[in-house]
Structures are given as structure tokens and as C-alpha cells.
Amino acid sequence: MGKNWIVKLITICLVVISAAMLLHFLWNGGAFLPRWISWTDASQVDSSGKFSFVAKRRAVRVFYEKDEIWQSPVGVKVQKALFCDVDNDGQDELVLLCWKKGRYGKARPLWVEQDERGWSQHLFVYECASDLVKPKWMSSYIGMEVSDIASNEKGVPRNRLLLTDLEGAVSSWAWDSWGFTKEDTDISFAVFGDLLAHEPIYRYGLQNGGDFDFLFENVKDVIADSDVAVINQETPLVKELSMVSDYPRFGTPVQVGEAVADAGFDVVTCATNHALDRGADGVDFTRQFFDDSGVVCLGVQSRSETEYKPYRVLVRGGVRFALLNYSYGTNGIAMPEGSPYMVHLLADEEQIRRDIAQAKGDCDVVIVFAHWGTEDAQEADDFQRKWAQVFLECGVDVVVGTHPHCLQPFEVLTGADGHEMLVYYSIGNFISAQPVKSCVKGGVAEFTVSLTADGYRVLAFGLRPLVITWEDGRYGVAMSVESYSFDKY
């Protein structure tokens, strides 16, 4: 009886010890890590061609040329590894998306008495230089569960890490000397139609001290709330009062341009049929004025710009936008001799396809502002639809049309390759003194470009109607109470 009790006790102890050892082995081996984790086995060579890694069985080995020089730390389970120049110093770093026990490293916040015992997800960054691998940044707990990690392909204007959460949402993280900062990758646009300053409009402004701020007093909030505000500057600016004129050849007081800049617009589109109304001098002055005012001027080039520049690049939130602007023509006015690129035209299809291909290779998102269509027509014509198809085939993301002076439909087109393009055929006038009833109503094209697992896409868009008002000789703009918006088309 006594011996049996001792045998049973020893057996129980052995079972408990074995179970504890097995549990310890399983715990430290990562058997109790979340089951959703996808462990990535891969190999990669850095940009220098000297360093490479092999990720296999939740661990990483690094080689300098052919010699193994480093292994990932014991107790760290590597979910995915990649080379990326995260700090933009010209040399790739080794980035590990990994798991370890506890949320902190050797150092922890003063208010944390004891680290947690469970597994948590981390980002480790190592520098690879002079055949050495040394820690650069060892994160605390990320604060979110990450299913995948990648780097942006173009790396312009700087490299970012793209983290995908369990719901498929992608966030962008940029190096900021001490670590990574999450970027706002939802970039909102507000695009306004034709600013067509007829004589009654500029006469009122000039008679009131040259102050044209009244044009934008009712849309200030829309401009301020957008990340990028755009307006179509239909006519060239002029400095001298003697050059101010109305239809058919416009010359718009420079004070109107000052009001555009003061209102907070980021971009003006100037490739219009009236761009050459004041000849090369008008284009030169308009371009120089907006450049000096910090407003990106699209679609025209001054005489000093002898090299064709089909697009301008605008950066917001780390996202590079290629902005292109073309006009169907210039009312029969020929390009000045020696300046064939003064106004960008919807003419040479092969050249425009090359323009867009270059823009796509340089930027994340491509937006075309097209001055096209039939005046006073409330539906798109064959010319618009033909060019919309060209833009779709080229992979343009958004097209915003002006020139008809009235509203036309907007829609999403899908190409044969599945690419989706948002197109506003015409957003009408912003301001004008045209008497035609349909020209009194315009709209603000509003859309938001967001980061997704498939790159940057337009996930929300709409149109905010506006109406041109007139009272006691004063023209203005009022926002309509109704709006049309759509999400995740």
C-alpha cells in the first residue's frame, strides 16, 4: 500500500513535470500564437546586391555576399521580413514583422511595473552596413494586429511601410528620425468649374478697390476643408487696366488671381480655349503670377520653358499626384512661334498616351483636367467620350471636365483590365455673367483618394451643386443645400 502510494505520487509528479515542460516548450516555440498569422518564407537581396536574407520557419538568416553573418534573435518569431530603405539614406534596412513575449524590450515606461507575459507583435529595424547587422529601431507593441507588411514600390517622395490590418485596411508609416509616424492617406479634393470674369463681374470688383474676395466668400469652408482645392482659371490674367477685356478675347484683372490665391486654392487649370486671348505675354504673366503665389499652374508653359512638361507633381500625405491639363483648342489662335507647348492640347493621342504613361511611372495617382465638350450641352458629346476612353485605357484615376459652362453627368468607367476611372464630364461654371439658364448652375467635384491593399483608389466621390447669384450689380456664388455623394463604388 505504501509503495503503491509512492509510485503513484512519483507518477503524478512526472506527469506534471512533463506537462509543464511540454507547455513551456510549446509556449516558447510559439504554439499559442494567434492562428490567423501567415508565416512568410522568402528570400531577398538588398539594393546594394551585397546583403541577402532567407526567412524560413519563423526565423531569418542574413548573408553578406556568401557568408552568413546574422540570425534573428532567439525567442523572436518572424512573421515576414523585407529589405527597404526606410530612413531614405540610400542604404536598405532589414525590417522584421515579428512576435515576442511582452510588449517592451529591455527598457519600458516608468509607469509600467512589469511587462506582460503574452506574445505581442513588433517591428524590428536593423541597419546592414560593413558586413554587420545592428539594431536601428526595436518597437514596442505596434498597437494594431498586422496581417501583412510591404514597402511602397516607387519610394517617392520617400519610402513608407504599408501595414495591412486583419480587416484589409492599409495604413502608411513614414520614418521620422525616432521611429515611424502613421500618415493620413485619405486625400480629399474639391474642384471648382470655370472662373469666367465677364465685364459686369470685373467692373464691380474694380469699382470696389480691386477687391474680388467676394467671389469666394460663400465657399471658403469647402476650400479649407479639402486637402487640395482646384479651380479652372478660364482666362489669362493681365496687370495693366488697359489690357482688361471681356468676350471674345478676355483679359482678367490680376486682382482676380490674387483673390484665387488668398482664398486658399492649391491648383489652377489654365489650358482653355481662351488661354491665348492675350497672346504669349498673357500666358507668361499668368504662369509667373501663380508660380510666385505658390499656386500650381497647369496646362500652360511660359516662353522660357522650352522643354515639354506634360504634368506637374503635387504631394499630399506622402502621396504623389500627377496633374495633367489639356484643352480641345485655343479658338483658332496659333501657338506663338518657338513655343509649341505653350498650351497643352487634346490633339496628339500618341503623345498624350506617352504623357500619362510617364506620369503613372512617376506618381501614385493620375488626374486629368480636360477642357472639352460642347458649350451649353448638358450631355457629353462624342469628343468627350472618345478621350474618356483613351484616358481609361491609359489608367487615369480621375478626369474632371470643364468648358460646356453647364453641368453634365459624372460616372465611373471600368476598363477591360478592371481599372476604374471616375469622370466628371463637366462641372459647369463657378462664376460668369452668361444669361443662359443652364449656365447659372455649376458644381464642385469632391472626391477622396485613399490607400487600399491594391494601391491608391478613389473610394468616395460626389458633386456639391452651386448657383451663381446676382443682386444690385454684384455677382456671387451660393452653395446649394442638396448634394450628391457616393462611397466605395
Secondary structure, 3 states (H helix, E strand, C coil): CHHHHHHHHHHHHHHHHHHHHHHHHHHHCCCCCCCCCCCCCEEEECCCCCEEEEEECCEEEEEECCEEEEECCCCCEEEEEEEECCCCCCCCEEEEEEEEECCCCCCCCCCCCCCCCCEEEEEEEEEEECCEEEEEEECCCCCCCEEEEEECCCCCCCCEEEEEECCCCEEEEEECCCCEEEECCCEEEEEEEEECCCHHHHHHHHHCCCCCHHHHCCCHHHHHHCCEEEEEECCCEECCHHHCECCCCCEEEHHHHHHHHHHCCCEEECCCCCCCCCHHHHHHHHHHHHHHCCCEEECECCCCCCCCCCCEEEEECCEEEEEEEEECCCCCCCCCCCCCCCECECCCHHHHHHHHHHHHHHCCEEEEEEECCCCCCCCCCHHHHHHHHHHHHHCCCEEEEECCCCECCEEEEECCCCCEEEEECCECEEECCCCCHHHCEEEEEEEEEEEECCEEEEEEEEEEEEEEEEECCEEEEEECCCCEEEECC
